[in-house]
Amino acid sequence: MPPSSPRAETPAALGFRLPAEWEPHHATWLAWPHNASDWPGKLAVIPWVYGEIVRALVPGELTRILVNSAGQERQARRVLARAGVDLPRVEFCRFPTDRGWTRDFGPLFVRRTSPRPEVAIARFHFNAWAKYPDWKKDDRVPERVATRLGLRLFRARAGAHDVVLEGGSIDVNGRGTLLTTEECLLDPVVQVRNPGLGRGEIEAVLRDHLGVTNVLWLGKGIAGDDTHGHVDDLCRFVNHRTVVLCRETDPHDANYRALEENRERLQGMRLENGAKIEVVELPMPAPLYFDGQRLPASYANFYMANGALLVPTFNDPKDRAALGVLAELIKDRPVVGIHAVDLVWGLGTLHCLTQQEPAA
């Protein structure tokens, strides 16, 4: 059921909305990796993966990187220079962070076009996926960004409570439809972000602060997902009317049932204008394990930058098929594979690390 009209003086009532990821960016935000607990035993190689990511980003947009200190900035500059990055296209911000998953704690930038073009921040809170104790530095980043850029900041609240929401838990088509999962936002027992908030209350917050009118609820996320159901590992918009949905063909795999159920749900769902959603299958790589742990390897965790579509790859025979599917759907920018076998040991890849700042 579509949410009702936005409340007065909310971002939506003032004309702001969360743009689709393929709409023009001014910048991409990243946080330089530093927390060894994110990549136990592998942290040393992760900055070089960042080098590849930034090298692919800077031809199309500014890249803004959060660093904890001057020393960390020097390290980042050395790595990026050796990776062949055009450093004048990189801006460093000394905002301390707990971790590097900028998609989830970074600001959600909303935009309006009238009465004048303006970008603002919908300020949701972050509590480390309702799972880890170290999150207070990450949670302060939206305010720091708003101050740095001189942007208005709208606090997302439900009654007297600040609302917790991670950017990886939602995906939008820019015209009013938002995808999310019940496992992440509605589960009352595991990793509970907003105790006491039900479906209606959450939809109202999404309507008021992100300008959406049509919330589509999928079921569960993929195996190995530390976030308990983020949608950016399983189903993503690639244009206003089309999604890619991961499909597992092995009925014995842990992902098979959940992905099939999500496919059935999508068949009955409609876009904000009543049109049927075009659903395209995206393969899943073979199960990937490290140190005995199933990892959330997924091609759906791509990032759509101005100058390229960055797609995680896993040294898997299905890498080529996934890149081909996405290249057929997204023809206005090149598809670039980024080796993510080391990266996914952190339980996330490209989309989890990035946050787009729309062009005004």
C-alpha positions in Angstrom: 0.0 0.0 0.0 1.5 3.4 -0.9 2.4 5.6 2.0 0.1 8.6 2.6 1.2 12.2 1.9 4.4 13.5 3.5 4.1 15.6 6.7 4.8 19.3 6.4 8.4 20.5 6.7 9.8 17.1 6.0 12.3 16.8 3.1 9.6 15.2 0.9 7.2 18.0 1.6 9.9 20.5 0.6 10.5 18.7 -2.7 13.5 16.6 -1.8 13.9 12.9 -2.9 16.6 10.3 -2.9 18.0 10.1 -6.4 18.6 6.8 -8.2 22.2 5.8 -8.2 22.6 6.2 -11.9 21.7 9.9 -11.8 24.6 12.3 -12.0 27.0 12.4 -9.1 29.2 15.3 -7.8 31.3 12.9 -5.8 31.7 9.4 -4.3 32.5 9.1 -0.6 34.8 6.3 0.8 36.4 5.7 4.2 40.0 4.6 4.1 40.3 1.1 5.6 42.0 0.9 9.0 40.0 -1.5 11.3 41.9 -4.8 11.4 38.8 -6.6 12.8 37.0 -6.0 9.4 39.6 -8.0 7.5 41.4 -10.2 10.0 44.7 -11.2 8.6 44.0 -9.4 5.3 44.0 -5.7 6.1 47.4 -5.1 4.4 46.0 -5.9 0.9 42.7 -4.0 1.2 44.2 -0.5 0.5 45.4 -1.8 -2.9 41.8 -2.8 -3.7 40.8 0.7 -2.8 43.4 2.0 -5.2 41.7 0.1 -8.0 38.3 1.4 -7.0 39.4 5.0 -6.8 41.3 4.7 -10.1 38.0 3.7 -11.8 36.0 6.5 -10.1 38.1 9.6 -10.7 37.7 9.9 -14.5 34.0 10.5 -13.9 33.7 12.3 -10.6 35.4 13.7 -7.5 36.3 11.1 -4.8 36.1 12.2 -1.2 37.9 9.9 1.3 37.5 9.9 5.0 40.7 9.5 7.0 41.4 9.3 10.7 44.7 11.3 10.7 47.4 13.0 8.7 49.4 9.8 8.8 46.5 7.8 7.3 46.1 10.4 4.6 49.8 10.1 3.7 49.4 6.3 3.5 46.3 6.7 1.3 48.1 9.2 -1.0 51.1 6.8 -1.4 48.8 3.9 -2.3 46.7 5.9 -4.7 49.7 7.4 -6.4 51.3 4.0 -7.0 47.9 2.7 -8.3 47.9 5.5 -11.0 45.1 7.6 -9.5 44.8 11.2 -10.6 45.2 12.7 -7.2 43.8 16.2 -8.0 40.5 14.4 -8.3 40.7 13.1 -4.7 39.7 15.2 -1.6 40.6 14.0 1.9 38.4 14.7 4.9 39.8 14.1 8.4 36.7 12.7 10.0 37.4 9.8 12.3 35.6 6.5 11.6 35.2 3.2 13.4 35.0 1.2 10.1 35.0 1.6 6.4 31.4 0.8 5.3 30.4 4.2 4.1 27.2 3.0 2.4 25.7 2.3 5.8 26.9 5.1 8.1 27.5 7.8 5.5 25.0 10.6 4.7 22.0 9.9 2.6 22.0 12.8 0.2 18.6 14.0 -1.0 18.0 16.5 -3.8 15.4 18.9 -5.1 15.2 20.9 -8.3 12.8 23.7 -7.3 12.4 26.5 -6.1 16.2 26.2 -6.7 18.5 23.2 -7.1 19.6 22.0 -3.6 21.3 19.0 -2.0 20.6 18.2 1.6 21.2 15.3 4.0 18.5 13.0 5.4 20.1 12.2 8.7 19.5 8.6 9.8 21.4 7.1 12.7 23.8 4.2 12.6 24.4 1.6 15.4 26.7 -0.9 13.7 23.9 -3.0 12.3 22.6 -3.4 15.9 25.4 -5.9 16.4 28.8 -4.3 17.2 29.9 -1.9 20.0 32.1 0.5 18.0 29.9 2.9 16.0 29.9 6.3 17.6 32.5 7.8 15.3 30.7 6.5 12.3 27.4 7.8 13.5 28.8 11.4 13.6 29.9 11.5 10.0 26.6 12.9 8.5 26.8 16.0 10.8 30.4 16.4 9.9 29.7 16.2 6.2 26.8 18.6 6.5 29.0 21.2 8.2 31.9 20.7 5.8 29.7 21.1 2.7 27.2 23.7 4.2 24.2 21.5 3.6 20.9 21.4 5.4 20.4 18.3 7.6 17.0 16.8 8.3 16.8 14.4 11.3 14.8 11.3 10.7 12.5 10.7 13.7 9.5 8.5 14.5 7.8 10.2 17.4 10.4 10.9 20.0 12.9 8.4 18.6 15.8 8.8 16.1 15.5 6.3 13.3 18.3 3.9 12.5 18.7 3.1 8.8 21.7 1.9 6.7 22.1 2.8 3.1 22.6 -0.8 2.1 19.2 -1.8 3.3 17.4 0.2 0.6 17.5 0.7 -3.1 15.5 3.2 -5.2 14.5 3.9 -8.8 14.4 7.7 -8.3 10.7 7.9 -9.2 9.1 6.9 -5.9 9.7 3.1 -5.5 12.0 1.7 -2.9 13.2 -1.9 -2.3 14.0 -3.3 1.1 13.7 -6.5 3.1 11.6 -7.6 6.0 14.5 -9.5 7.5 16.5 -6.3 7.9 14.0 -3.6 8.8 11.1 -5.6 10.4 12.7 -8.6 12.2 11.7 -8.2 15.9 14.4 -10.5 17.4 17.8 -10.4 15.5 19.7 -7.1 15.0 16.7 -4.9 15.8 17.4 -1.4 14.5 14.2 0.3 15.7 12.4 -1.5 18.5 8.6 -1.0 18.4 8.5 0.4 14.8 6.3 -1.5 12.5 5.9 -1.6 8.7 3.6 1.5 8.6 5.8 3.6 10.8 8.9 2.7 8.8 7.2 3.4 5.5 6.1 6.8 6.8 9.7 7.7 7.7 10.9 6.6 4.3 8.2 8.7 2.6 8.9 11.8 4.6 12.7 11.8 4.4 13.5 10.1 1.1 10.5 11.1 -1.0 9.3 7.6 -1.8 5.7 6.7 -2.4 5.9 3.0 -3.0 7.8 0.6 -0.6 8.4 -3.0 -1.9 9.2 -5.5 0.8 11.3 -8.6 -0.1 11.8 -11.4 2.4 15.3 -12.5 3.4 18.8 -11.6 2.3 21.7 -14.0 1.3 23.7 -16.4 3.3 26.8 -14.9 5.1 25.3 -11.4 5.2 26.5 -9.8 8.5 23.8 -7.1 8.1 20.8 -9.5 8.4 19.2 -8.9 5.1 20.6 -5.9 3.2 18.9 -5.6 -0.2 22.1 -4.5 -2.0 23.3 -8.0 -2.0 20.3 -9.5 -3.7 18.2 -7.1 -5.8 19.0 -3.8 -7.4 17.4 -1.3 -9.7 19.3 -0.8 -13.0 16.8 1.7 -14.5 13.4 3.1 -13.5 11.5 -0.1 -14.3 14.1 -3.0 -14.2 15.7 -4.8 -11.4 18.4 -7.5 -11.3 17.7 -10.3 -8.9 20.2 -12.8 -7.8 19.3 -16.4 -8.6 20.8 -19.6 -7.2 20.4 -22.7 -9.4 21.5 -25.2 -6.8 18.5 -26.3 -4.8 20.8 -27.5 -2.0 22.5 -24.1 -1.6 21.5 -22.0 1.5 20.4 -19.1 -0.8 18.1 -21.1 -3.1 14.8 -20.9 -1.1 15.1 -17.2 -0.1 16.0 -16.0 -3.6 13.1 -18.0 -5.1 10.7 -16.6 -2.6 11.9 -13.1 -3.4 11.4 -13.8 -7.1 7.8 -14.9 -6.4 7.2 -11.7 -4.4 8.5 -9.5 -7.2 6.1 -11.1 -9.7 3.2 -9.7 -7.8 4.7 -6.2 -7.1 4.2 -3.0 -9.1 6.1 0.2 -9.6 4.8 3.6 -8.3 2.9 4.1 -11.6 1.3 0.6 -11.5 3.5 -0.9 -14.1 5.0 -4.4 -13.7 8.6 -4.7 -12.7 11.0 -6.2 -15.3 13.1 -8.7 -13.4 16.4 -9.9 -14.9 18.3 -12.8 -13.4 21.8 -12.2 -12.1 23.8 -15.4 -11.3 25.3 -16.1 -8.0 29.0 -17.1 -7.7 29.8 -20.5 -6.2 29.8 -20.4 -2.4 32.9 -18.6 -1.1 34.4 -19.5 2.2 37.4 -18.1 4.2 38.6 -19.6 7.5 35.5 -21.8 7.5 33.0 -18.8 7.2 30.5 -18.4 4.4 31.0 -15.0 2.8 28.3 -12.8 1.2 29.7 -12.9 -2.3 27.3 -11.3 -4.7 27.4 -9.5 -8.1 24.5 -7.4 -7.0 26.8 -5.4 -4.7 27.9 -3.3 -7.7 28.3 0.5 -7.7 27.1 2.8 -10.5 29.5 5.7 -10.8 29.4 8.4 -13.4 32.1 7.0 -15.5 31.7 3.2 -14.9 29.7 0.5 -13.4 32.0 -1.2 -10.8 31.2 -4.9 -10.3 32.8 -7.2 -7.7 34.3 -10.4 -9.2 35.4 -13.5 -7.4 37.7 -15.6 -9.6 34.6 -17.6 -10.5 33.4 -18.9 -13.9 30.2 -16.9 -13.5 32.1 -13.6 -13.3 31.9 -13.3 -17.1 28.2 -14.1 -17.2 27.4 -11.5 -14.5 29.4 -8.8 -16.2 27.7 -9.7 -19.5 24.2 -9.4 -18.0 24.9 -6.0 -16.5 26.6 -4.7 -19.7 23.5 -5.6 -21.7 21.3 -3.6 -19.2 23.6 -0.6 -18.6 25.0 0.7 -21.8 25.7 4.3 -21.0 28.9 3.5 -19.0 31.6 0.8 -19.2 31.3 -2.2 -16.9 34.5 -2.7 -14.9 35.2 -5.7 -12.8 37.0 -5.2 -9.4 38.6 -8.3 -7.9 36.8 -8.7 -4.5 37.9 -12.1 -3.1 39.9 -10.3 -0.4 37.4 -7.5 0.0 34.5 -9.8 0.7 36.3 -11.2 3.7 35.1 -8.0 5.3 31.5 -9.2 4.7 30.9 -6.5 2.0 32.2 -5.3 -1.3 31.9 -2.3 -3.6 28.4 -0.9 -2.9 28.9 -1.4 0.9 32.1 0.8 0.7 30.7 3.7 -1.4 28.2 6.5 -1.0 27.2 8.8 -3.8 26.8 12.6 -3.5 24.4 13.7 -6.2 25.1 16.7 -8.4 23.0 19.7 -7.5 
